[in-house]
């Protein structure tokens, strides 16, 4: 492939499209968790990538986390840890003990973030075309800081890149034709609470995501070799 897929928020659906549907297992910085488009833009604009795991910004609910140990070397999916500086929510990373206010797998998660940061920076400068994937909820055009995001990314990336934005229905008065960087994909399937959907409904969502992604990729001549959805080995 002459391109790389990179999750860009707002939730875990870009990861679902990339890993579960397309079976692309590369690690990228915003692959799992809640990272809003505009907050990612602020993070990239500031350029301090280590902020994403900085202990000073990690909170559980409204309580700053005080203690960090390295008892476990694995991800954990029960507690939601918040990065207060950027309002990032990590719900697939930290093992947290409420009684002692302790993150118990900090070094493991920190090292994983460092790998993802390196991968993202490599993507900025290698020969492949970066394709950033975002799933967002409906919002007014002015609420999505698209032009600012493009401006920030062009400081890092001196080559062509694209941002694919998936939406459940169309942004009011959105002009899709004039921006060379951004492509919109409008879905009929509601994905507002996709994680709670029955498997048959979720498969319909994945099918629409995949087929409209394929149409766009073919129309842009980025790739033409895709299997029919029914032949993909999707495991839910």
C-alpha positions in Angstrom: 0.0 0.0 0.0 1.2 3.5 -0.7 -0.8 5.0 2.1 -1.2 4.7 5.9 -4.4 4.8 7.9 -4.3 6.9 11.1 -7.1 7.2 13.6 -8.1 10.8 14.3 -11.0 10.6 16.9 -13.6 11.1 18.1 -14.0 7.6 19.5 -13.0 4.0 18.8 -14.8 3.6 15.5 -11.8 4.5 13.3 -10.0 1.7 15.1 -13.0 -0.6 14.3 -12.9 0.3 10.7 -9.1 -0.1 10.5 -8.5 -3.2 12.6 -11.7 -5.1 12.7 -13.0 -4.5 9.2 -9.8 -3.7 7.2 -7.6 -5.9 9.5 -4.8 -3.3 9.6 -3.0 -3.8 12.9 -0.6 -0.8 12.9 -0.5 1.1 16.2 -1.3 4.8 16.0 -1.6 7.5 18.7 -5.3 8.0 18.8 -6.4 4.5 18.1 -8.5 3.7 21.2 -10.2 6.1 23.5 -12.2 9.4 23.2 -10.2 12.1 21.4 -12.3 14.8 19.9 -11.2 16.3 16.6 -10.7 19.8 18.0 -8.8 18.6 21.1 -6.5 16.5 18.9 -5.9 19.7 16.9 -4.9 21.5 20.1 -2.6 18.7 21.1 -0.8 18.6 17.7 -0.6 22.4 17.7 1.1 22.4 21.0 3.5 19.7 19.8 4.4 18.3 23.2 3.6 14.7 22.4 4.6 13.4 25.8 1.7 15.3 27.3 -0.5 12.3 26.3 0.9 10.2 29.2 2.1 13.0 31.5 1.3 12.0 35.1 0.4 15.6 36.0 -2.6 15.6 33.8 -4.1 12.1 34.7 -7.3 12.1 36.7 -9.9 9.6 37.7 -13.3 11.4 37.8 -12.4 14.7 39.5 -9.4 13.3 41.5 -5.8 13.7 40.4 -4.0 10.4 40.4 -1.3 10.4 43.0 0.5 7.0 42.7 1.9 5.0 39.8 3.3 1.5 39.9 4.4 -1.1 37.4 2.7 -4.3 38.7 1.0 -5.1 35.4 2.3 -5.3 31.8 -1.0 -5.2 30.0 -3.9 -3.0 29.0 -7.0 -2.7 31.1 -10.5 -1.8 30.0 -12.6 -1.1 33.1 -11.8 2.5 34.3 -11.9 5.7 32.4 -8.8 7.8 33.0 -8.9 11.5 31.9 -6.1 13.7 30.6 -7.3 17.0 32.0 -5.1 19.2 29.7 -6.7 18.0 26.5 -9.9 16.3 27.8 -8.8 13.0 26.3 -10.5 9.9 27.8 -8.5 6.6 28.1 -10.9 3.7 28.5 -8.7 0.9 27.1 -5.3 1.7 28.7 -4.8 2.1 32.4 -5.2 -0.4 35.2 -6.5 1.6 38.1 -7.0 0.8 41.8 -9.7 3.1 43.3 -8.9 2.4 46.9 -5.3 3.5 46.7 -5.7 6.0 43.8 -3.0 4.2 41.9 -2.4 3.4 38.2 -0.8 0.0 38.3 0.5 -0.4 34.7 1.9 3.0 34.1 5.3 2.0 32.5 3.6 -0.4 30.1 1.1 2.2 28.9 3.8 4.9 28.7 6.0 2.7 26.5 3.0 1.8 24.3 2.3 5.5 23.8 6.0 6.1 23.0 5.8 3.5 20.2 2.6 5.1 18.9 4.2 8.6 18.9 7.2 7.3 17.0 4.9 5.6 14.5 2.9 8.9 14.0 6.1 10.9 13.5 7.4 8.3 11.0 4.1 8.6 9.1 4.7 12.4 8.8 8.0 12.0 6.9 7.9 8.6 5.1 6.9 8.1 1.5 3.4 7.0 2.1 0.2 9.1 1.9 -1.3 9.6 5.4 -5.1 9.1 5.5 -6.5 10.3 8.8 -9.9 8.8 9.8 -12.4 10.6 12.0 -15.9 9.6 13.1 -17.8 12.5 14.5 -21.3 13.3 15.6 -23.4 15.9 13.9 -22.2 19.5 14.5 -22.3 22.8 12.8 -19.6 23.4 10.2 -17.9 26.1 12.3 -17.6 23.8 15.3 -15.3 21.4 13.5 -11.9 23.1 13.3 -11.1 21.7 9.9 -9.0 24.5 8.5 -7.1 24.8 11.7 -6.4 21.1 11.7 -5.1 21.3 8.1 -2.9 24.2 9.0 -1.4 22.3 12.0 -0.9 19.1 10.0 0.9 20.9 7.1 3.5 22.0 9.6 4.4 18.4 10.2 3.6 16.9 6.8 5.3 18.2 3.6 3.4 15.9 1.2 -0.2 15.1 0.3 -2.4 13.9 3.0 -6.2 13.4 3.5 -8.7 13.5 6.3 -11.7 11.2 5.9 -14.5 12.4 8.1 -17.4 10.0 8.7 -20.7 11.5 9.7 -24.2 10.3 10.6 -26.1 12.5 8.1 -24.8 15.7 6.4 -23.4 18.8 8.1 -25.7 21.7 7.3 -24.4 23.8 4.4 -21.2 21.9 4.2 -19.4 22.4 0.8 -17.6 19.1 0.1 -16.1 20.1 -3.2 -13.5 22.7 -2.5 -11.1 21.2 0.1 -8.3 19.1 -1.3 -7.5 17.6 2.0 -10.9 16.6 3.5 -13.4 14.0 2.2 -16.7 13.4 3.9 -18.5 10.1 4.1 -22.1 10.2 5.1 -23.6 7.2 6.8 -27.3 6.2 7.0 -26.6 3.8 9.9 -26.8 5.4 13.3 -23.5 5.0 15.2 -24.2 7.2 18.2 -24.1 4.1 20.5 -22.5 1.5 18.3 -20.8 -0.3 21.1 -24.2 -1.3 22.5 -25.6 -2.4 19.3 -26.6 -6.1 18.7 -24.1 -7.9 16.4 -26.4 -8.0 13.4 -27.0 -4.2 13.6 -23.3 -3.5 14.1 -22.5 -5.6 11.1 -24.8 -3.4 9.0 -22.9 -0.4 10.2 -19.6 -2.0 9.4 -20.8 -2.9 6.0 -21.9 0.6 5.2 -18.6 2.0 6.6 -16.6 -0.4 4.5 -18.5 0.0 1.3 -18.5 3.8 1.3 -14.8 3.8 2.3 -14.1 1.5 -0.7 -16.0 3.7 -3.1 -14.0 6.8 -2.0 -10.7 5.0 -2.1 -11.4 3.8 -5.7 -12.7 7.2 -6.8 -9.4 8.7 -5.6 -7.4 5.9 -7.2 -5.6 5.2 -3.9 -6.5 1.5 -4.0 -8.7 -0.6 -6.2 -8.2 -4.2 -4.8 -10.9 -4.8 -2.2 -12.8 -7.9 -1.2 -16.6 -7.9 -1.0 -17.7 -7.2 2.5 -19.2 -10.7 2.9 -15.8 -12.2 2.3 -14.1 -10.3 5.0 -13.2 -12.3 8.2 -14.9 -10.0 10.7 -15.0 -11.2 14.3 -17.2 -9.3 16.7 
